[in-house]
Amino acid sequence: MSPYLSDADLASTTDLGALRRKTVTVADAMADHAASLIVEFADARAAGRHDQMNLIRDHAYAIDPDLLAELDGFDYPAAA
């Protein structure tokens, strides 16, 4: 489920959701979405689902081309 839909649902039913809806910025929402893409990418990679990885990479590129570099290197050791 989209994090945006989830936030909208919470805002209509709880005080906490309404508070989040009032205070969240577009940058916060985009960061949350990018984080969820990284988690989905890690799960797909662990499962060996290259088709899923490619779909996530395409989506990430559409959001932010720099996010693609993060997906490609998020679990590799840093260069010494």
PyMOL CGO cylinders between C-alpha atoms (Angstrom):
from pymol import cmd
from pymol.cgo import CYLINDER

trace = [
    CYLINDER, 0.00, 0.00, 0.00, 1.19, 3.49, -0.75, 0.3, 1, 1, 1, 1, 1, 1,
    CYLINDER, 1.19, 3.49, -0.75, 2.45, 5.42, 2.28, 0.3, 1, 1, 1, 1, 1, 1,
    CYLINDER, 2.45, 5.42, 2.28, 0.43, 8.40, 1.05, 0.3, 1, 1, 1, 1, 1, 1,
    CYLINDER, 0.43, 8.40, 1.05, -2.82, 6.45, 1.12, 0.3, 1, 1, 1, 1, 1, 1,
    CYLINDER, -2.82, 6.45, 1.12, -1.98, 5.13, 4.56, 0.3, 1, 1, 1, 1, 1, 1,
    CYLINDER, -1.98, 5.13, 4.56, -1.39, 8.68, 5.86, 0.3, 1, 1, 1, 1, 1, 1,
    CYLINDER, -1.39, 8.68, 5.86, -4.69, 9.81, 4.37, 0.3, 1, 1, 1, 1, 1, 1,
    CYLINDER, -4.69, 9.81, 4.37, -6.51, 6.93, 6.05, 0.3, 1, 1, 1, 1, 1, 1,
    CYLINDER, -6.51, 6.93, 6.05, -4.91, 7.68, 9.41, 0.3, 1, 1, 1, 1, 1, 1,
    CYLINDER, -4.91, 7.68, 9.41, -5.73, 11.37, 9.11, 0.3, 1, 1, 1, 1, 1, 1,
    CYLINDER, -5.73, 11.37, 9.11, -9.39, 10.62, 8.71, 0.3, 1, 1, 1, 1, 1, 1,
    CYLINDER, -9.39, 10.62, 8.71, -9.67, 8.31, 11.71, 0.3, 1, 1, 1, 1, 1, 1,
    CYLINDER, -9.67, 8.31, 11.71, -7.19, 9.26, 14.45, 0.3, 1, 1, 1, 1, 1, 1,
    CYLINDER, -7.19, 9.26, 14.45, -5.89, 12.36, 16.21, 0.3, 1, 1, 1, 1, 1, 1,
    CYLINDER, -5.89, 12.36, 16.21, -2.32, 11.18, 15.63, 0.3, 1, 1, 1, 1, 1, 1,
    CYLINDER, -2.32, 11.18, 15.63, -3.01, 10.81, 11.91, 0.3, 1, 1, 1, 1, 1, 1,
    CYLINDER, -3.01, 10.81, 11.91, -4.52, 14.29, 11.75, 0.3, 1, 1, 1, 1, 1, 1,
    CYLINDER, -4.52, 14.29, 11.75, -1.47, 15.73, 13.51, 0.3, 1, 1, 1, 1, 1, 1,
    CYLINDER, -1.47, 15.73, 13.51, 0.88, 13.95, 11.09, 0.3, 1, 1, 1, 1, 1, 1,
    CYLINDER, 0.88, 13.95, 11.09, -1.13, 15.23, 8.15, 0.3, 1, 1, 1, 1, 1, 1,
    CYLINDER, -1.13, 15.23, 8.15, -0.77, 18.80, 9.42, 0.3, 1, 1, 1, 1, 1, 1,
    CYLINDER, -0.77, 18.80, 9.42, 2.97, 18.63, 10.11, 0.3, 1, 1, 1, 1, 1, 1,
    CYLINDER, 2.97, 18.63, 10.11, 4.43, 16.39, 7.39, 0.3, 1, 1, 1, 1, 1, 1,
    CYLINDER, 4.43, 16.39, 7.39, 6.27, 18.11, 4.57, 0.3, 1, 1, 1, 1, 1, 1,
    CYLINDER, 6.27, 18.11, 4.57, 6.63, 16.96, 1.00, 0.3, 1, 1, 1, 1, 1, 1,
    CYLINDER, 6.63, 16.96, 1.00, 10.32, 16.30, 1.70, 0.3, 1, 1, 1, 1, 1, 1,
    CYLINDER, 10.32, 16.30, 1.70, 9.37, 14.08, 4.66, 0.3, 1, 1, 1, 1, 1, 1,
    CYLINDER, 9.37, 14.08, 4.66, 6.89, 12.13, 2.54, 0.3, 1, 1, 1, 1, 1, 1,
    CYLINDER, 6.89, 12.13, 2.54, 9.46, 11.66, -0.23, 0.3, 1, 1, 1, 1, 1, 1,
    CYLINDER, 9.46, 11.66, -0.23, 12.11, 10.51, 2.27, 0.3, 1, 1, 1, 1, 1, 1,
    CYLINDER, 12.11, 10.51, 2.27, 9.66, 8.00, 3.75, 0.3, 1, 1, 1, 1, 1, 1,
    CYLINDER, 9.66, 8.00, 3.75, 8.85, 6.70, 0.29, 0.3, 1, 1, 1, 1, 1, 1,
    CYLINDER, 8.85, 6.70, 0.29, 12.54, 6.43, -0.66, 0.3, 1, 1, 1, 1, 1, 1,
    CYLINDER, 12.54, 6.43, -0.66, 13.22, 4.50, 2.55, 0.3, 1, 1, 1, 1, 1, 1,
    CYLINDER, 13.22, 4.50, 2.55, 10.40, 2.08, 1.77, 0.3, 1, 1, 1, 1, 1, 1,
    CYLINDER, 10.40, 2.08, 1.77, 11.82, 1.53, -1.72, 0.3, 1, 1, 1, 1, 1, 1,
    CYLINDER, 11.82, 1.53, -1.72, 15.21, 0.67, -0.23, 0.3, 1, 1, 1, 1, 1, 1,
    CYLINDER, 15.21, 0.67, -0.23, 13.59, -1.88, 2.09, 0.3, 1, 1, 1, 1, 1, 1,
    CYLINDER, 13.59, -1.88, 2.09, 11.61, -3.40, -0.79, 0.3, 1, 1, 1, 1, 1, 1,
    CYLINDER, 11.61, -3.40, -0.79, 14.77, -3.52, -2.90, 0.3, 1, 1, 1, 1, 1, 1,
    CYLINDER, 14.77, -3.52, -2.90, 16.68, -5.29, -0.10, 0.3, 1, 1, 1, 1, 1, 1,
    CYLINDER, 16.68, -5.29, -0.10, 13.88, -7.85, 0.26, 0.3, 1, 1, 1, 1, 1, 1,
    CYLINDER, 13.88, -7.85, 0.26, 13.78, -8.46, -3.50, 0.3, 1, 1, 1, 1, 1, 1,
    CYLINDER, 13.78, -8.46, -3.50, 17.55, -8.82, -3.60, 0.3, 1, 1, 1, 1, 1, 1,
    CYLINDER, 17.55, -8.82, -3.60, 17.54, -11.31, -0.72, 0.3, 1, 1, 1, 1, 1, 1,
    CYLINDER, 17.54, -11.31, -0.72, 14.85, -13.33, -2.52, 0.3, 1, 1, 1, 1, 1, 1,
    CYLINDER, 14.85, -13.33, -2.52, 16.79, -13.23, -5.80, 0.3, 1, 1, 1, 1, 1, 1,
    CYLINDER, 16.79, -13.23, -5.80, 13.88, -11.43, -7.52, 0.3, 1, 1, 1, 1, 1, 1,
    CYLINDER, 13.88, -11.43, -7.52, 15.74, -9.56, -10.25, 0.3, 1, 1, 1, 1, 1, 1,
    CYLINDER, 15.74, -9.56, -10.25, 12.49, -8.69, -12.00, 0.3, 1, 1, 1, 1, 1, 1,
    CYLINDER, 12.49, -8.69, -12.00, 11.23, -6.99, -8.84, 0.3, 1, 1, 1, 1, 1, 1,
    CYLINDER, 11.23, -6.99, -8.84, 14.58, -5.26, -8.37, 0.3, 1, 1, 1, 1, 1, 1,
    CYLINDER, 14.58, -5.26, -8.37, 14.36, -3.81, -11.87, 0.3, 1, 1, 1, 1, 1, 1,
    CYLINDER, 14.36, -3.81, -11.87, 10.82, -2.51, -11.26, 0.3, 1, 1, 1, 1, 1, 1,
    CYLINDER, 10.82, -2.51, -11.26, 11.93, -0.83, -8.05, 0.3, 1, 1, 1, 1, 1, 1,
    CYLINDER, 11.93, -0.83, -8.05, 15.00, 0.65, -9.78, 0.3, 1, 1, 1, 1, 1, 1,
    CYLINDER, 15.00, 0.65, -9.78, 12.78, 2.10, -12.53, 0.3, 1, 1, 1, 1, 1, 1,
    CYLINDER, 12.78, 2.10, -12.53, 10.47, 3.64, -9.94, 0.3, 1, 1, 1, 1, 1, 1,
    CYLINDER, 10.47, 3.64, -9.94, 13.40, 5.00, -7.92, 0.3, 1, 1, 1, 1, 1, 1,
    CYLINDER, 13.40, 5.00, -7.92, 14.92, 6.61, -11.03, 0.3, 1, 1, 1, 1, 1, 1,
    CYLINDER, 14.92, 6.61, -11.03, 11.62, 8.35, -11.76, 0.3, 1, 1, 1, 1, 1, 1,
    CYLINDER, 11.62, 8.35, -11.76, 11.59, 9.80, -8.24, 0.3, 1, 1, 1, 1, 1, 1,
    CYLINDER, 11.59, 9.80, -8.24, 15.25, 10.77, -7.95, 0.3, 1, 1, 1, 1, 1, 1,
    CYLINDER, 15.25, 10.77, -7.95, 18.13, 9.60, -10.16, 0.3, 1, 1, 1, 1, 1, 1,
    CYLINDER, 18.13, 9.60, -10.16, 20.50, 9.81, -7.18, 0.3, 1, 1, 1, 1, 1, 1,
    CYLINDER, 20.50, 9.81, -7.18, 18.37, 7.24, -5.35, 0.3, 1, 1, 1, 1, 1, 1,
    CYLINDER, 18.37, 7.24, -5.35, 19.34, 4.73, -8.02, 0.3, 1, 1, 1, 1, 1, 1,
    CYLINDER, 19.34, 4.73, -8.02, 22.99, 5.00, -6.97, 0.3, 1, 1, 1, 1, 1, 1,
    CYLINDER, 22.99, 5.00, -6.97, 21.96, 4.40, -3.37, 0.3, 1, 1, 1, 1, 1, 1,
    CYLINDER, 21.96, 4.40, -3.37, 20.07, 1.25, -4.35, 0.3, 1, 1, 1, 1, 1, 1,
    CYLINDER, 20.07, 1.25, -4.35, 23.02, -0.03, -6.34, 0.3, 1, 1, 1, 1, 1, 1,
    CYLINDER, 23.02, -0.03, -6.34, 25.45, 0.41, -3.48, 0.3, 1, 1, 1, 1, 1, 1,
    CYLINDER, 25.45, 0.41, -3.48, 23.46, 0.29, -0.27, 0.3, 1, 1, 1, 1, 1, 1,
    CYLINDER, 23.46, 0.29, -0.27, 24.75, -3.09, 0.91, 0.3, 1, 1, 1, 1, 1, 1,
    CYLINDER, 24.75, -3.09, 0.91, 28.28, -3.00, -0.45, 0.3, 1, 1, 1, 1, 1, 1,
    CYLINDER, 28.28, -3.00, -0.45, 31.18, -2.29, 1.91, 0.3, 1, 1, 1, 1, 1, 1,
    CYLINDER, 31.18, -2.29, 1.91, 32.50, 1.25, 1.74, 0.3, 1, 1, 1, 1, 1, 1,
    CYLINDER, 32.50, 1.25, 1.74, 35.71, 1.79, -0.18, 0.3, 1, 1, 1, 1, 1, 1,
    CYLINDER, 35.71, 1.79, -0.18, 38.75, 2.00, 2.05, 0.3, 1, 1, 1, 1, 1, 1,
]
cmd.load_cgo(trace, "trace")
